[in-house]
Amino acid sequence: MKGFVFHGPGQASWQDVPDPGIKEPTDAIVQVGVVTICGTDLHILKGDVPEVSPGTVLGHEAVGEVVEVGGDVRTVRPGDRVLMSCITSCGRCRFCREQRYGQCRDGGGWILGHLIDGTQAEYVRVPHADLSVHALPGAVRSEDAVLLADVFPTSYEVGVLNGRVRPGDTVVVVGAGPIGLAAIVTARLFSPERIIAVDLAPARLEAAHRIGADAVADAREAPAQLVADLTDGLGADVVMEAVGVPDSFELCTRMVRPGGRVANIGVHGRPATLHLEDLWIKDVTITTGLVDTCSTPTLLRMTAAGRLPTGHLVTHSFPLAQMEEAYDVFANAAETGALKVVLGEEQHAQVAVPTA
């Protein structure tokens, strides 16, 4: 088969790789129908995630059809169309029992495209399939469902839930890429008073406004002052970092109010300064986290009901074989306007959902 293989910082290619096979009775083999590229994949290519070994097939988000299952798999069978979660869960260890699947200690957590071969290929082996894939209803398009593999649960869990967004809050999202935009969408579920998006790219700020931000700010033009002006000098109740660079994290800590929350979502490859000389007295809560995907079933139900506008994030589509071109477009988002790119040519009949 073909897969997109990491060869070291700055080096990757779409090439022949061995077909995956069942290794454990809890495995499933899935033929990839639709796959996408994550900002974390770009961090890997930059060398920011040294745990990824050269020779690894990248990718941790996909939708496809089950073609083979191990003897212990009970929840899916060959022929099922499934969403592959970015997080794998054994379901038995201490953390899985607490629904902290990202910290799984029995061969799970974030392993696809990280510690084992991932989803940017024609076929993929998914360990612990019973808890790591989700059967999809016919009413949900694969192009929409693939955004529930990572981007929406990450934004919702690590940003909105960790940040404890509440009705009437002022929420700032720093970074209006796919993660930041999904954070805006899911923060709106909690009726904040206002959402402010901060980014460098005018196209992304425009997208943030379309998708529900009440105000936008260029990161180069004193966004902290805008937040202060809108909150009578108090600062934001919740600030989410969705970039993964030191400057953006430090900006978040300058915009949060006393007693507020900073929810870091971004993947950081370099140290950031924590200004405790300013923060120690402000009762600020700072959270970090890897997504657990415990919210995926809920988000999937909302998507099926038409309550989650996932499709607005997809700007580019490619055949699977154009993986290298898709990476170029996604990596150069400032020039291409790319938000989320999807690859694949899967077609399936949509089933109408009765309204009464």
HELIX and SHEET records of a PDB file:
HELIX    1   1 GLY A   39  LYS A   46  1                                   8    
HELIX    2   2 ARG A   94  ARG A   97  1                                   4    
HELIX    3   3 TYR A  101  GLN A  103  5                                   3    
HELIX    4   4 ALA A  129  SER A  132  1                                   4    
HELIX    5   5 SER A  142  ALA A  145  1                                   4    
HELIX    6   6 VAL A  146  LEU A  148  5                                   3    
HELIX    7   7 VAL A  151  THR A  154  1                                   4    
HELIX    8   8 SER A  155  LEU A  161  3                                   7    
HELIX    9   9 PRO A  178  ALA A  187  1                                  10    
HELIX   10  10 ARG A  188  PHE A  190  5                                   3    
HELIX   11  11 PRO A  202  ILE A  211  1                                  10    
HELIX   12  12 PRO A  223  LEU A  230  1                                   8    
HELIX   13  13 PRO A  246  MET A  255  1                                  10    
HELIX   14  14 LEU A  276  LEU A  279  1                                   4    
HELIX   15  15 THR A  296  ALA A  304  1                                   9    
HELIX   16  16 THR A  310  LEU A  313  5                                   4    
HELIX   17  17 LEU A  320  GLN A  322  5                                   3    
HELIX   18  18 MET A  323  ALA A  331  1                                   9    
HELIX   19  19 ALA A  333  THR A  336  1                                   4    
SHEET    1   A 2 LYS A   2  GLY A   8  0                                        
SHEET    2   A 2 GLN A  11  ASP A  16 -1                                        
SHEET    1   B 5 TYR A 123  VAL A 126  0                                        
SHEET    2   B 5 ALA A  28  THR A  36 -1                                        
SHEET    3   B 5 ALA A  62  VAL A  69 -1                                        
SHEET    4   B 5 ARG A  81  MET A  84 -1                                        
SHEET    5   B 5 VAL A 133  ALA A 135 -1                                        
SHEET    1   C 4 TYR A 123  VAL A 126  0                                        
SHEET    2   C 4 ALA A  28  THR A  36 -1                                        
SHEET    3   C 4 LYS A 340  LEU A 343 -1                                        
SHEET    4   C 4 VAL A 314  PHE A 318  1                                        
SHEET    1   D 6 ALA A 215  ASP A 218  0                                        
SHEET    2   D 6 ARG A 194  ASP A 199  1                                        
SHEET    3   D 6 THR A 170  VAL A 174  1                                        
SHEET    4   D 6 ALA A 236  GLU A 241  1                                        
SHEET    5   D 6 VAL A 256  ASN A 264  1                                        
SHEET    6   D 6 THR A 285  THR A 287  1                                        
END                                                                             
